[in-house]
């Protein structure tokens, strides 16, 4: 019988560490639970002797197991009674799963931020002038350079297009360049904001581009307007908030590597234009979750509207809808309730 018991425990040994480590439980806690299940009727003294533990330590484990709903809390009895571990541990596992999902989301956001910081770092490490950066001050010069870059693209065009719905003028200017690139076998991948889904002209243009072989996705927010050509040159605005301030043409390999990585991270997070947008926690859309994050980070309604490419009225309507779903009376309370609900 002793050999059989030892054999059973040995078979279960590999499972102890992962469960205890994952849920933050003491290994001794699970040992006590196993003995209670295998030796019903044993009291504290027998359990302590069998495990080589002090009786006070066993009592502490029994109290903790009762808190976890793994033991019947028989306060006036020295004989613990085991309950199904799924009753208590399922809640702990669900909570840990939610924490891991949040950590994965934070990791993805951190990778994006690292890529952005790498761009800033590389841009200030002596690449100015003829060493990797060229400043274009006039809007007409920027447009001419865009056309030149698109004309000479051989393999790939990657672009971020923030700002929401595109003007008819901008779409008309892009059409011949995009069509010529696609007909020459150049792969075009473009990320728009989710808000363009509500603009007929922009979506019609994007669908036409997709019909010719272009790849289109949308995302709640984008860090900056950007075009990367053949992974060898990129065009970025000098001031992301003012496109008329000019642009910078980048050829420095370190900056380009960071920009391409930034694009790939954002591309993986984007959704196909005609695909069904998945809902997040609480049935929130990715755009609504992004709004909560922007406001949590201190953005004003006006700043959030620019980031999302929507009107100020839309931002306030979205926030009112979120507050209604949460039953919150203020934005501060909405933030607390959203955090407690695991939305953020």
ABEGO torsion letter per residue (X at the ends): XAAAAAAAAAAAAAAAAAAAAAAGBBAAAAAAAAAAAABBGBBAAAAAAAAGBBAAAAAAAAAAAAAAGABBBBAABABBBBBBAAAAAAAAAAAAAAAAAAAAAAAAAAAAAAAAAAAAAAAAAGABEAAGBBBBABAAAAAAAAAAAAAABAABBBBBBBGEBBBAAAAAAAAAAAAAAAAAGBBBBBBBBAAAAABAAAAAAAAAAAAAGBBBBBBABBABBBBBBGGABBBBBABAABAAAEBBBBABAAAAAAAAAAAAAAAAABBBAABBBBBBBGGBBAAAAAAAAAAAAGBBAAAAAAAAGBBAAAAAAAAAAAAAAAGBABAAAAAAAAAAAGAX
